Amino acid sequence: MRPNMNTLARVGRLSQTLGRRQLATVSDAPLSRKVEMTNWEKGHYINYKGLSENLSIVRKRLNRPLAFAEKILYSHLDDPHGQEIERGSSYLKLRPDRVACQDATAQMAILQFMSAGMPSVATPTTVHCDHLIEAQIGGAKDLARANDINKEVYDFLSTSCAKYNIGFWRPGSGIIHQIILENYAFPGALLIGTDSHTPNAGGLGMTAIGVGGADAVDVMAGLPWELKAPKVIGIKLTGQLSGWATPKDIILKVAGILTVKGGTGAIVEYHGPGTETLSCTGMATICNMGAEIGATTSLFPFNDRMYDYLKATKRTAIGDFAREYAQELREDEGTQYDELIEINLSELEPHINGPFTPDLATPISKFKEAVKANKWPEELKVGLIGSCTNSSYEDMSRGASIAEDAMAHGIKAKSLFTVTPGSEQIRATIERDGQLKTFEEFGGMVLANACGPCIGQWDRRDVKKGEPNSIISSYNRNFTGRNDANPATHSFVASPDLVVAMTIAGTLNFNPLTDTLKDKDGKEFKLKAPTGDGLPSRGYDPGNDTYQAPPEDRSQVSVAVSPSSDRLQVLEPFSAWDGKDATDLPILIKTQGKTTTDHISMAGPWLKYRGHLDNISNNMLIGAINAENGEANKIKNILTGGYDAVPAVARDYKKNGIPWVVVGDWNYGEGSSREHAALEPRHLGGLAIITRSFARIHETNLKKQGMLPLTFSDPADYDKISPADKVDLLCTELAVGKPMTLRVHPADGKTFDIKLSHTFNEGQIKWFKNGSALNTMAKERAS
């Protein structure tokens, strides 16, 4: 019998049990009733009953307390009876509830899906147009310009989504992660998305994981998705934020503790009484930027703040259903974490991270000192708030309260100031409630509901390229040149509150907690601590309708791809392995230091070629630093003896039938889940990428495309290899759990062997042998 509303009200109250706060639950509540996953689709139901049954099987097998992250993953196992389960080593075969793609990565994902020959996606899927809109002069005009420039790509995405039963969010809808949070995320679910900041949905108690397009294609085609069982890092939150401290400061501090690779191979699970004090969107901010520590994903346990957000976004039925399953929507008592970090929110100080890396964390009280010691440019040129990380109603309300305080004293933004609403719903709501007008009066430019400067889609004109300068944003990532393609730009990351405050001061040498400003009459005053509502009191305004549902009859829809297009290109299968060892291979480039996916396949102006593999391959590794000469995009061609751009040399080797390898440093491929960073080296004739270590998503992407991601068994062997050396790669040694041999032929010296490690399992070895995961899928479908 379904509980009545009075029962549900009691269920939602927080009770004191076993000395800690947790959600009370209805133990006999029926989990088999039908509740739609989203208001935008029919026939896709939340399967708490099936998840509960799977989890019960796994509980009996493991007989130990489970972390919340484990509960979600294990309840989505394809084979809960037979699946080997060992944190950090087992490869889990999982059945995600949903797939989400942004427009830049969706092009290649759909092109790959088309080659699978299926009439419809087997798993609910959506595509979101957010990456191809360049910030230039303001929201409406920038959107109109993008619609014109990208018409061919948008037509392809629109028609292919209609053809293959995919929900399509048009340009202007908002950023993928905000649309997911507002419309598709629900507690206990498993979602994969073709963007590294997919974990944003962890703010609604969902395990949301960034993947490459090939992984998405597997799930879209109805195959289980493979993930190495993550370890679980627990972060216990106590106390409560106050004053200038925000949820963003939690992840800024965590990034400082764990660094950009400290979360690799792990899910970060927040728990403890402090989680109950954060807004749902604040929790999403923390999970979003968890991508910057290399974590598989991050998540929070289900609580009343999530219920309130579901209710505010017209999903009360989902909130009620989640309350019935609430005992499994948090960690078990006695959960053992692989690592445990404790943070007292009452003592947390606002932080500013950067420049050039998101894990260089500095408390605001020590920031002036750091600016002086490091000789960072003190003048603040631009302050930017919004993006997928910090564009909630709460963020905008608090930021507007600071701007109002300044204008009440007769002053406005001293630095340039931009605002990026995360979604059309947020834009429309803050327009109705006045925050948008406040920002404009303050001196701000309101940009389109899109990624914009956060991913390099910014036509910045206030400084010349190469001119040292400082900017500060509420974004998530600040690698060299990422925002504006200027390697001399010192990009800092902070909460929207600090961004607005420092924009008023126009300098990095300002601490709003202690310092004063001068009003229009020259009198000193101190900014008030920001205030703002977590949810709009009058509800959300949905704004313009920007969603395209698939038509009932899809048989007559044709997908728009012109054979003469320079932006879209139908894919040709990669060739299979010839079964032999590879000998006498040149090292295309030995990279030194950070080699992120931005270095391997830049965004910015290159985004327009995301659907054309050959054209976008002209940006392959052009940002990587050559260890031989310390320069970018200048490597030696062994055939000519001269120096040329990386893609040009690779094309020359390919034309002459010469495979090549890349040698890389630590955490190679960190950053965006950019599948093109794996597709391009495969397309241009690469065989292997050999590094000290890999970022998780990039390693998987390389495997999917039939390449060999290999690591030095002894990381010190990186130093033994010269860019001028030739190498043999004994591919016939490839076997699960066994090292491979790299035979090095120095340009001047004696040949020697180096041992290489890998993480291939049996199924992934098939990908290499068949030429790619897609080839393997087609081969198995044909047999």
N, C-alpha and C positions, 0 to 999 in steps of 0.2 A: 504494500500500500504506500502510495506516495505521501510524504510528509506534508502537512499544511504549512502555510506561511509563518504561523507562529512558531512552529517547530524549527523552520529554517532560520528564523530570526535568532532563536536560541543557539542553533548550530553555528551561526556566524560569530557569536561572541567569543572573545578570547578568554580561555579559562586557565587556571593555575593547575597544572598536572605534573606530578613527579618533579616538582621544584622548578619547572620552566614553563613559559607561555607557549601554548600551541592551540591550533584550531580544534574545537570539539567536533565530533563527527556523528553522523547517523549510521550506526553499524549495520542496520538491516535495510538501508536505502537501496532501492532497485537501481542497478547500474545498466540495465538493459533497455531503458527507454530511449527514444530517438530524439536527440538534440543535434541540430545542424552545426557543423563546424563554423560556419560563417553565414552572414545574411545575404551574401552575394551569389551563393550557389544552392542548388537543391540536390538532395540525394547523397550528400557526403556527411556522415554522422560521426560524432565523437564516440569512440569505442572503448569507454572505460571498462565495460564488462570483459572484453577480450584482453585488455591490458592487465586487468586484475587477475585473470586466469593465468596468463603467462607469468606474471610476477609470482603467483603462488607456486608454480612449478619450480621457478628458479630459487625461491626462498627455501624450499625443501632440499634442494641440491646443495646450496651454499651454507645454509644453517648459521647465518651470522647477520648482525645488523647491516642494513644497506644505506648508503648515502642516497640522497634524492636523485642525483645524477645517474647513479646505478639503476635506480628504480625505473627511470624513464627509458634508459637504454635497454635494460634486460626485458622490460615489458614489451618492447618492440622487436624482440628477436624473431628471426624467421623460423628458428628451430630451438625453442626454449628447453626441450628435453635433451638434445644432443650437442648443443653448442658448447664448445670449450670456453670457460670464462676465467680469465686470470688478468687482473689489472696490469696494464703495461706491456702485455705480451700477446694475448689472444687476439685474433682477428674476428670481430663480431660481424655477422651477417644480419642486417637490420631492415625493417620495413617502415620507412618514414611515412608520416601522415600527409605531408605536403612538400612541394617544390616551389621555390620562388627564384626568378631570374631578373636581373636588371638589364636594361637595353643594350649596354655595351657587351656583356657576356652572353646575353640571350641569343644574339645573332649566331654565334658559333655553336651554341648548344642546340638551337633549332636546326641549323644546317646539318649537324651530326645526327639529330633525331630523324630528320627527313631520310637520311641514308639507311635507317633501320627498317623503313618500309611499313610502318604501322599507321593505321587510320586515325588513331586517337591516343592521347597520353593515358597511361594506366593509373597514374597517381595525380590527384588534384594539383594543378600547376597554374601559376600566374606569372605575367611579365610586366615589368614596371619601367616606364620611360623617365629616367632621372639623370643619366650620366652625360647626355649629349647636348645639354643646354649650357652655352657659355655665358658667364656673367660679364656684362659689358656696361649697359646704361640703365638697367632697371628691369623688373620682373616681366611686365606685359610685352615690352618691345623685345627683350631677349628671347622670350618664349616664341613670339611671332617669327623672329629671325631663325630660331632653331627649327621650327616647323618647316620653314622654307628650305634651309640648308640640308636638313636630314629627311626630307620627304620620302626619298627612296627607301631609306632604312625603316622609317616608321610604317610605310606601306607594306614592306616585307613582314614586319613584326605583326602588324594588324591582320593581314591576310593569313599568315601562318598560324597565328593564335586562333583565328576563326576556323581554320581548316582542321586543326588538331585538338580542338576542344580545350583551349587555354584561355583563362581570364586575362584581359588586356587593360592595363591602366595607362591611359594616354599621357602624352607630355603635359606637364602642369599639374598632374595628380599629386605629386610629392615624391619624396625619397622612399625607395623600396622598404627600408626598415621601419619607417614611420607608418606606412600603409599596412604593413604586416601587423604591427602592434595594434593599430586601430581597428583592423578588420579580420585578421586571420589567426593571430596567436591565441592559444588557450592553454591553461595549466596541464602539465603532464604530457604534452604532445612532443613529437619529434619532427622537425622541419630541417631540410637542407636548402641552402640558398647560394647562388653563384656570386657571392660577394663576401669578403672577409669579415664585414661587420654584421652579418646575419645574426650573431649572438645577441643583438639588441633585444630580441624577443624573450630572452631569459628574464627580463623584467616582468613578464607575465607567467613565470613558472614553466617555461617551455625550454626544451633542449633544442636550440637552433644553431646549426653548424654551417660555417662557410666551406664551400667545396668548389672544385673546378667544374667546368661545363660537362666534361665526360662523366663525372659522377652523377650529375643531374640527369644526363641522358639515360643512364642505367635505370634510375628510379622512374623517370618518365616512361620508360619502356617496360616497366613492371618487374625489373630484376631487383633482387635484394641489394642493399648498399653495404659496402664493406668499410669498417672502421677498426683500427687497432684499439683495443679496449683501453680507454684512457685511465690514467691514475686520477685521483681526486684530491685537489688541494682545498682544504677547508679554511674559510676566513670568517672568524667569529666576530660579530659586531655587537658591541655593548654601548650603552649611553645614548645620547641624542644630539644631533647637530643643532647648532644655534648660530645666530649672528651671520657672519660672512661665509661660514663653512657650508658646503653644498655636497650633494652626492658625487659630483664630479671630483671633488677633492679626495674621496675615498679611493677611486681608481687611480688618480694621479699619485697618491701615496703608495698604493699597491704596485704600480709600475716601477716606482723607485726601489721597492723592496725586491721584486722578482726579476726585474730587467726585461728586455725585449725577448729573451728566450727562456726565462724562468718558468713559464707556464707550458712550454712545449710538451706535448704528449699527455696533457692533463686537462681536466675540467675543473674550473674554479667554482666552488660552491659556497655561497654566503649563507650564514645561519646565525643564530643567536638573537637575543631580545632586540638588538639595534635594528634588525631588519624590519621589525613592525613599525618603526618610526619613519620610514622612508616612503615617499610617494611611489606609485607604480612606475611612472615615467622616470623618476630619479633612479630607480633600480635598473631600468632599461639603459640609462646613460652609462651606468657602471658596467653592465654586461657588454654594451657596445664597444667600449674602449678596452675591454679585456682582450680584444684581438691584438692589442699592442704589446702584450706580454707573451704572445705566441700560444695562448691557451686554445684548446679545441673549442671550448665555449665556456660561458659563465651562466649561472642561474641563481635565482632566489626561490625560497619556499613560498607556496601559496599562502596568502594572508588577506585580511579584510581590505587592505589598500588595493590589491589586485581586483577584488570583488567590486569595489567602488568604481574602478576604472572600467571594468566590463559593463557595469550598469550604465555609466556615463556614455559609453560608446554603443549603447542599445544592444547589449548582449547579456542581459540579466539571466536568461535561461541557461547560458553557459556557466555563469557565476554560481547559480543554484546547483547545477549539476556537479561542478567542481567541489562544492561544499560537501556533497554526498560522497565524494571520493577523496576527501581532504586528508585522511590518515596516510594515504600513499603519496601525497603531494608535498612531502617534506622528508627530511632525513629521519632515520630510526634513532631512538635513544641508544647511545653507546656506539654510534658510528665511528669507525677508525679512519682517519684521513692520512694520506701519504705525507702530507705536510700541513701544519696548522699555524695560521697567523691570527693574532688577535689585535683588534683596533677598537679603542675607546672613542666613540664619536664625540663625546663631550669634550675631549681634549684635542680633537683633530683641528689642525691649522690649515687654512687655505694654502694651496700649492700652485706653483707655476712650473711647468715642465718644458724642457728644451734648452737651447735650440738644437736643431738637426736630428734629434732623436727623442721619442716620446717617453723615455725612461729616466731622463736626467731631471730628477725631481728636487725642487727647492721650495722650502716653506716661505711664505710671503715675508716673514720677519727677517729672513736672511737673503732675500732676493736682491736688494740694492747692493749689498756687499758682493754678491756673485756677479752682478752686472759690471761693477767696477773692477773686480779681480780678473774677469775674463775679457774685459774691454769690449763688451757687447755694445752695439750702437744704442745710446740712451734714448734718443728721440723715438717716439712711437709713431710710425707712419700710418698704420691702419689697424683698426680693431674690427673683428668679424665675429658675429654671433649667429647661432642657428646650426644648420647641418643635421645629419641623421643622429648626431650624438646629443645635442642640446638645443632642441627647438620645441620643447613641450610648452603647454600653456603655463605651467609653473615657471619655466625658464624665462619665457617672454614677460610674464607678469613681474617677476623679480627684477629683470633688467629694466623694464619700463619704470619701476618705482625709483630706481637710481637716477634714470634720466630725468624724471619729474622733479626729483629733489634738486638736481643741478639747475634745471631751468627755473625753479622757484627762486633760485639765487641769481638768476640772470645770466647763467653761462650755459654753453652747449658743448658738443663734442669738439675737441681741439684737433684730434686726429681724424682721418677719414674713417667712416663707420658704415658697415654693411650688416644687413639682417637677412638671413635665409630661413623662411618658414619651412618646416619639415614636410608639411602636407597642405593640400588645399583646405582641409578641415581646420587646421591651425591658422592658416592665413585668414580665412573667412571669420573665424571666431575672434581673433585679435583685432581684426578690422572692426567688427561689430562692437567689441568691448573697449576700444579706444587705444590699445597698446600700440597698434600700427601707426596711428596718428602721432602718438607721443614720440616714437622713434623717428618719424619723418621731421617733426618739428625740432627734434634734438640734432638733426643734421644727417640722419641716416639714409642710405639708399636701400630700398627693399628689393631684393633679388627674387628671381623665380623660385618656385617650389621645386628645387632640384639640388644636386650635389654642388655644382658651381666651384668656387675657389678651393673647396676642401679636396677636390681631386685634380686640381690644376686647370679646371675650366674657368679661367679668369683672364680676361683681356686687360691686364693691369698696365696702367700708363703713367703712374705718378713717380716712378723711379726707372732709371735706365738699367738694363741688364748688366750685372757685374758691380752695381753700386751697393755697398754694404748698407743695410737698413734693418729695422726691426718691425715685426708685426706680431699681433697676439690674437688668438682665436679661441672659440669654444669647440673647435673640431677635435679630431682624435689622433691625427697623424701629421707629423711635421718633418719628414725626411728632407734632405737638401733638395731644393728646387721644386718640391712637390706642389706647392700652392701656386707659384707664379713663374716657374721655370727659371728663376734667378738663383744661382747657387750662392750668391752673397746675401740673400735674404735670411735673417735670423728669425725663424718662426717659433713662437712660444704657444703653449696650450694651457688654458686655464678655464675656470668656470665662466659662464656668461656674466656673472656678477662682477668678477674682477676685470673682465674685458671691458665692460661698460665704464667701470670706475677709472681704469687706466686710460681709456680713450678720452675721458674728460680732462685728465691731467696732461695727456699728450707726451708722457714720458714713462720709461720703465722704472724710474726712481720715485715711485709713489706707492705707498701702502695705505689703502683706505681705512684700515683698522686703527692706524695711529696718526696719519698725516692730515694736514688741512689743505684746503683750496682757497682761492680768493674769489669772492663774488664780484658782481659787476661794479660795485663801489670800492673794491679793493679790501674789503673786510674778510678776515679768515673765517672759514666754517668747515665743519667736518661732515662728510656724507653720513646719512643715516644708514643703519644696516638694512639690507633689502627685505622686502616683504612681497608675498604673492600667493595666490591660491593654487593648490595642486590641481584642482579641476574647476572648470567654469561654472559659476553658480547658476547661470541660465542655460546650461547644457552646451554642447558643441553645435556650431553652425556647419553643416556639411559643405557649404559653398557650391561651386559648379559641379555638375555631374560629369565625371571624367572617366567612367568605367565602360568598357565594351565587353558584354557577355558573348560567349560563342553562340552562333545561331542554332536554332533547332535542327535545321537541315544543312549539314555542312558539305554535302556531296557535290554541290555546284561551285564551291569556293575554290579559286585557283590562287596559288602562292605567287606573289610578284617577285621574280628574280630575273633581271635582264642579263643575258650572256655577255653584253658589252660593258657591264657596270664596273666601275673602279672601286666600289664600296662593298659589293656582295659577290661572292664567288662560291659556286657549288663545289663541295669537297671531293677530292680524289682520294681513294684509300692509300695509306702508306704501304710500302713493300714489306714483306715478311723477312725475318732473319734468314740468312743463307746457310745457317748451321755451322759456320766456321769461326775460328778465332780471327780477330781483327788485328792486322799487323801494319807496322810502319805508319802509324797515325800521327798527324801533326797535332800540337796543342794550339787550338784556334786562339785562345787567350787564357792566361792565368790571371784571375781577378784577385784584387787585393782589398781587404777590408769589407765594408758593407756592400753586398750585392743583393739589393732588394728586387722585387718584381718590377718596381719603377725603373731600376737600372737596366733590367733585362728587357722589358717591354714598356716604354714610357707611355703615359696617358696624354693629357692635354690635346694638342692638335692631332695626335695619332689615333684618338678614339674613333674618328670617322672611318677608319679602316678595319674596325673590329670584325666585320663580316667578310673581309677579303684577306685571306691568309698570306698570299704572295705580297701584296702591297704593304701590309703591316709588318712583314718580316724585315722591311728596310729599317726598322728601329731596333733590331735585335742586339742587345748588349751594348748599345751606343752610350749608355751612361756608366758602364762598369769601368773601374780603374784598372788599367793594365799594369801588372806588377813589374813588368820589364822597364817601363819608362815613367810610371806615375801619371800617365795621361789617359783620358777617355777617348774611345773611338779611334784609336791609332795603334794598329797592330801590324806585325810583319807578315807578308805573304811569302811563304817558302818557295812558291813557284816563280816569283818575279824578283824577290830580294828586296822589294820596296815596301813602304808602309802605306796602309790604306784603311778605310773604315771597316769595322767588324763585319757588317753584312756583305760588303763587297768582296772581302776575302773569302767569307763562307760560300758565297755564290760561285766564286772562281774554283774553289775546291770541289764543290758539288758538280759543276760543269765538267770537271776533269775526273770525276768518279772517285774522289778522295774523301772518305769519312773522316771526321775529326772529333776531338774531345775538348771539353772545357775543364779547367782546374779552378776550384773556388775555395773561399775561406769559410769562416764560421757562419752558421745560420743562413746559408745561401737560400735565396728565394723568400725571405721574410717579407711581410707586408700584404698587399692585396692578393686575393685568390685568383690572380690573373692567369687564366689558362693559356693565353697567348705566349706567356713566358716559357711554356713547355712546347707549345705547337711550333713556334718559330724555329728553335734549334733543330727540331725534328724535320721540319720542312726544308731547311737549308743544309741538311746532310749530316747533322750531328748524330753521334752514336751514344755518348755517355757524358754525364756531368759528374766530376769527381771532386769532392769537397771534404772539408773538415766536419761539417754537419749541415743538415737541411732543415728548413722550416717545413712543417707537416704537410700543408696543402700543396706546396710546390713539388715535394717529393712524390706525392700521389699523382699529381698532374703529369709529371715526367713518365712515370710508369704507365699511365693510361695511354700515352702517345707512343709507346713502344721504345722508349729510351731507357738507359741504364743510369739511375741515380745511385752513385756509389760513394762511400766515405772511406777515408784513410783509417785503417784499423788502428794505426798509431798517428794521431793528428799531426805529430811533428814531421811526418813524412812529406807534408805539404811543402816544407822548406827545402826538401831534397830535389824538387823538380824545377827545372828551368823552362821558361816559355819556348826556348829553342829546341828542347829535347823532342825526340820521336818516341812513341810508346806502342807496345803491343797489348791488347786487351784479350785475355784468354776467356772468351765468352762461353766456350764449351764447359767451363767449370761452374757455370751458374747453377746453383742448387740451393734448396731451402736450408738456411742456417749455416752455410759454408762460405768461407771467404773466396774471393777471386784474386787472380794474380794480375798485376800490372807490371809489365816488363819495360823498364826505362832504358832507352838508348841515348845517353847524353851526347850533346853535340861534340864534346871533347872529353872522353873518359870511358870508363868500363861499364858495360851493361850491368844493371842490378834489378832485383825484383822487389816490389812493394805489395803488401797484402791490403786488399780492399774489402770492406764489409758492406752488407746490404740488408734490406728488410723484406725482400721478395718472399711471398708464399707461393704455393703451387699454382693457384689461379692466376697470380700476377706474372709468373714466369711464362704462362701461356700468352699473356698479352705481348710480352717481348718476342716470343717465337712467332706469333701470328702477325706482328707488325703494329698492333694497337689493341686496346680493349674493344674498340668498335669493330675491328676485323674479327675478333674472337666472338663477339655477339652475333655477327652476321654468319659466321661459320657454324656456330652452334644452332642457330635458327634454321639453317639450311639442312642440317643433318637429321 
